Amino acid sequence: INGPAALGEPMDRLFCAIDNMELERACALTRQLRGTVGGIKLGLEFVIQHGEVGLADLAALGMPLMVDAKICEIPRFVGNVVRRLSAQGVSYVTIHAAIGGPGMRAAMAAAISGAEAGGCARTKVIAATVLPGTSDEDLAALGIQDGVENEILRLAKLAQDHGLDGVWAPANTVKMLREHFGEEFLLVTPGIRPAWAPSDDQPHILTPGDAVRGGTDILVVGRPITRAKDPLDAARRIAEEATAAAL
């Protein structure tokens, strides 16, 4: 199944983040987690390290893939990248909302044409708004005076207005975004940490249960799974918490 995960079951919403890992281990971990998580999220570092060969090897394992590239380029470049990722069977790709309307339109057009050419499910396009850890002062230094929350809302609305499927939603913004943009707009949330895992370097975190109750569609969890002594058991525990919260 290389199309987007069905988001009806909480376990389908759990994506394991693999940002920096040797390809052989990444494939072994994907095989191990298949049936317990809904997909694999690949960071840009992984894609640069392993390229299309790595994407093809993981896609062949039948798990939905999300490429978190946060593409921020001119429209032609954005369209070319999304089209190539679509041809590789990628289910989700992130672009940066700062590319504006023309770039967003190019991304969606490429996703649609890629699906039509390949006869497959369309790659879903997710916009990153303000990166986690950015402060009001950081934005002010860039000439943006309205603060982080208002900037996130502005960019999320721009993404929705241009037909994107959803946004990358920092943990502290999930409820706000869900209230503003309704149930059909996908919210993808990093920084998910069960109570038994360290927060690491995440500036904002949510437990799996709180994320589901807040309205998150896709929970992205990396180190609590990938660094666990038993990754499969860790993934099961997270999926069980998300399932319980959805009841």
Salt bridges, closest charged atoms under 4 A:
ASP19 OD1 - LYS41 NZ 2.86
GLU52 OE2 - ARG84 NH2 2.84
ASP68 OD2 - LYS41 NZ 3.55
ASP68 OD2 - LYS70 NZ 2.74
GLU151 OE2 - ARG154 NH2 2.69
ASP161 OD2 - LYS157 NZ 2.80
ASP165 OD1 - ARG122 NH2 2.76
ASP165 OD1 - LYS124 NZ 3.97
ASP200 OD2 - ARG193 NH2 3.40
ASP200 OD2 - ARG223 NE 3.73
ASP201 OD1 - ARG223 NH2 2.59
ASP210 OD1 - ARG213 NH2 2.84
ASP217 OD2 - ARG178 NH2 2.67
